[in-house]
Amino acid sequence: MEFKRSVLGAVLVGAAAFSGSAFAGVTGNVGAVSEYMFRGVSQGSGAAIQGGIDYAHDSGVYVGLWGSNVDWGVGGAETDVYAGYATKFGDVGLDIGGIYYYYAEYKEDTYGADGINPNTFEAYVKVSYGPLALQYYYSPHYFGGEEANGDNLSDSYIALVGAFPITDSVNLNVSVGDTISSDDVWVTKSDGSAKKSYVDYSLGVSKTIDETLTASFSVIGSTLKFDNDETDPTNKLESDKPKFVIGIKKTFAL
């Protein structure tokens, strides 16, 4: 099953942060990462250029658009459209919304024979307190995946994310997430057997260079396994190696 790069980041994954609600008015952002990671899985074979635009209303309603180059079965570009509502109850933050992952180069006549349409909708809710945030995402049809019986593969993702100040300009960023699907599609055992879930993790630091510019470094990995020699039937699967990802991002008012 090859979708979302046999998936089918992680503060570095700009769209996954959905930080548009943190800004007043209209803002833009542009940046680059040495590798685009999504829930512990690489979305390309090298550097990615990323950017987006966000609008936030004083009421807490926000909308945004974000894009990145990718390098897997649906072509070279991913565009994420998202909207939601963010508010606070004392020290507790609440963010509810949805995101649509769109791949413009997907063509039904090319991919439709396999029934794999990667364009995906996810709903999410996030609760934050201090430096910690608990996030939950749900998709009724996850990147075109199907169960063994032919039904749509649904998916939940639960993540605990933390951003802890080290100095006035440096943060320690940590996250751990659990992808839980409706069928056994994730290979996490060396014998090649599949389970319904896998875990991803990220540990990194970010440095605020000025009010609009941030640099980051992270180690990102997962419990997924891969075959390092598909020509050898006796070969056992190995753990996917963690990725070392550097990034830089600039935010500006529009």
Secondary structure, DSSP 8 states (H G I E B T S, - for coil): --STTT----TT-HHHH-GGGGSSEEEEEEEEESS-EETTEE-SSS-EEEEEEEEE-TTSEEEEEEEEEEEETTEEEEEEEEEEEEEEETTEEEEEEEEEEE-TT--HHHHGGGT----EEEEEEEEEETTEEEEEEEESS-TT-B-TTS-B--EEEEEEEEEEESSSSEEEEEEEEEEEESSS-EE-STT--EESEEEEEEEEEEEE-SSSEEEEEEEEEES-EE-S-TT-TT---EE---EEEEEEEEEEE-
